[in-house]
Amino acid sequence: MTSDTRRPPNLAAGAVPLPPERAFVIQLRAPSAGDEDLFVGRAEHIASGLAARFGSVTELIGFVQQVLAAQAQSPAGK
């Protein structure tokens, strides 16, 4: 697999479109036969190491929002 590291044309030189402190790894479980739960898995915030299991898109989004809100409130996040 190769990686395309070219900058999209709409970004100015030096712009950082995706700050690393907002990076997450999302691991999705492979659905079983007849299983409709596509968003079941684990999420980890790269910068803090905080991780959570989720069973729905709502839970995944809730975890991401919670981590980012806590980061924004911390002295290091400001």
SULWOZI-V60143 format. One record per pair of residues at least 12 apart in sequence whose ideal C-beta (glycine too) atoms are under 8 Angstrom apart, sorted by the first residue. I is the first residue (numbers start at 1). J is the second residue. D is the distance in Angstrom with one decimal. If there is no record, write none. Layout:
i=I j=J d=D
i=I j=J d=D
This chain:
i=20 j=46 d=6.9
i=20 j=47 d=6.8
i=21 j=47 d=4.6
i=21 j=71 d=6.8
i=21 j=77 d=7.7
i=22 j=47 d=8.0
i=22 j=68 d=6.6
i=23 j=45 d=7.6
i=23 j=46 d=4.3
i=23 j=47 d=6.9
i=24 j=43 d=5.6
i=24 j=44 d=6.5
i=24 j=45 d=5.6
i=24 j=46 d=6.6
i=24 j=64 d=6.2
i=24 j=67 d=7.8
i=25 j=43 d=7.1
i=25 j=44 d=4.8
i=25 j=46 d=6.5
i=26 j=41 d=6.7
i=26 j=42 d=7.8
i=26 j=43 d=5.2
i=26 j=60 d=7.1
i=27 j=41 d=4.8
i=27 j=42 d=4.8
i=27 j=43 d=7.5
i=27 j=44 d=7.9
i=28 j=40 d=7.1
i=28 j=41 d=4.3
i=29 j=41 d=4.9
i=37 j=55 d=6.8
i=37 j=56 d=7.4
i=39 j=54 d=6.9
i=39 j=55 d=7.8
i=39 j=56 d=5.8
i=39 j=57 d=4.6
i=39 j=60 d=6.0
i=40 j=54 d=7.0
i=40 j=55 d=5.3
i=40 j=56 d=7.6
i=41 j=53 d=7.2
i=41 j=54 d=6.4
i=41 j=60 d=7.9
i=42 j=54 d=7.3
i=43 j=60 d=5.9
i=43 j=63 d=5.4
i=43 j=64 d=6.9
i=45 j=67 d=4.7
i=47 j=71 d=7.6
i=48 j=67 d=6.9
i=48 j=71 d=7.3
i=50 j=67 d=5.7
